Amino acid sequence: MARTSLIFRYQWRAFWRRTLRTGGVKFYLSVLAVVGWITANTLPDRIARASGELAAGQTASMDQLLLVLCLLWLVVPGHNLNVSLSNDRLRRFPIGVRSLLVLTVASLFLSPIVWLATIVSALGLLPLLSARHPLPAILAALFFFVLTMGAGVGLSRLLDAARRGRRLRFAGAALGAAILAFAIARLPYGASSLGARLIAANPASLVTTIAIATAPASMIVPVATLLVSGTLVCSLLLWSFARGLYDEAREPTAHRATSVAWLPGRLGPLIHKEHRSVRTVLDLWMASLPVLVVIAFALSTTLTSSVRQATFVFVCALNANVTLNCLGLDRPAGLTRYRILPIRGKDLFLAKNVGVMALVALQLIALLAIGAWQSGVKQLGPDFVVVIVLLLTHFAWGNLVSVFEPRRAEPHRFAPSGDPVTLPLSVLIGSAPAVATIALLQSDSRAAVVAIAAIVLLTMVAYYGSLRLAGGSFERRIEFVSRRLG
């Protein structure tokens, strides 16, 4: 542990040096200010309501509060710290696997975002003081948070290791199927709606059951469930960490060569490389959640066109960090390949946009299919126009930002947001033409068709201009980009 603490101190210094050098302090201050303001305005009412309900033996508000905190600790491990914790560097440390795992988990607490999550979680436990059994409930809640964070870290390591073997992919799929089957089995079939059934299956009910238990025997099942879950998560975490740390098996060279070049054309390998890289960024998978929610609600109710088109905008806004980081997955050493390839800068950005669009389009196609199913095939036309405007505008702005403000992203981590002004400004610029298009589609004005056609034409021109401007700037500023991504 002495060597682990020494390495952690050096990681602390390296983290803050990089943060000060790259301007990350502004990002952390802005995030802490926004999240702190939201927490200060919403958390006291939630705590007061949950305390009153727990004192009366009710758990609905506390279940919801613990579920939100659980999701928070599931997302926090995906934060990109930009510290030297790659497998190659971890193997150089003269310590065991368990100590390396402790170092990796402890490094998560370098970030002020995790500090804020810890403070919010501690405040969220205050209502448990009003329960019948406050001390066992608080201990169970803390164990529940640790369990959730361990699951997030283990899942991230498992996804990283799954790239190296087909067996791990099948193991991950089997684990996901088992979790899904367990969740479905917990759903009470007598509930009237999907939302009520999902709330009833909340795993945080294990903690609140301990808090309001009328007899010690009532605590046996939830405590045993938490302990068994903790054992499984700990085993998964140790196995996935050790497997990702020492398993350096790679796919055969011939298979890699054929898998890269399966797309036709001279830009095919670049498109496929970008496609494989971007699908490891967690922002893309987080943006799939509203799509799944809309699909779930579409099975029980009819969605209006405005709700569905607003979901298009929301999904593209969640993917903003992906489109703004279309150069962020490359490293300085990898950027040198673009100097020797016989392609121009605009061709490079076109290939990267197509690779990202192939993934984002899957989310939007699902929403388009829901619209065609509920509103008829004629609704595909307006929805498709909104999608085209959204994609062209976000990619056009993202091409420019990725050259003039490049940021480094890591696989299986959330893409960095960079300057605190850049992300909200990018979302505003990328969504404004689509919002205007949606407003025109809802109007009965005769000039709406002409205005929509003008918006589509302008976005096409803007996208083509961004390819030429970003491509030319990249050719001239490749050294600057390399330094920023280093």
Secondary structure, 3 states (H helix, E strand, C coil): CHHHHHHHHHHHHHHHHHHHHHCHHHHHHHHHHHHHHHHHHHHHHHHHHHHHHHHCCCCHHHHHHHHHHHHHHHHHHHCCCCCCCCHHHHCCCCCCHHHHHHHHHHHHHHCHHHHHHHHHHHHHCHHHHHCCCHHHHHHHHHHHHHHHHHHHHHHHHHHHHHCCCHHHHHHHHHHHHHHHHHHHHHCCCCCCCHHHHHHHCCCCHHHHHHHCCCCHHHHHHHHHHHHHHHHHHHHHHHHHHHHHHHCCCCCCHHHHHHHHCCCCCCCHHHHHHHHHHHCCCHHHHHCHHHHHHHHHHHCCCCCCHHHHHHHHHHHHHHCHHHHHCCCCCCCHHHHCHHHHCCCCHHHHHHHHHHHHHHHHHHHHHHHHHHHHHHHCHHHHHHHHHHHHHHHHHHHHHHHHHHHHCCCCCCCCCCCCCCCCCHHHHHHHHHHHHHHHHHHHHHCCCCCHHHHHHHHHHHHHHHHHHHHHHHHHHHHHCHHHHHHHHC
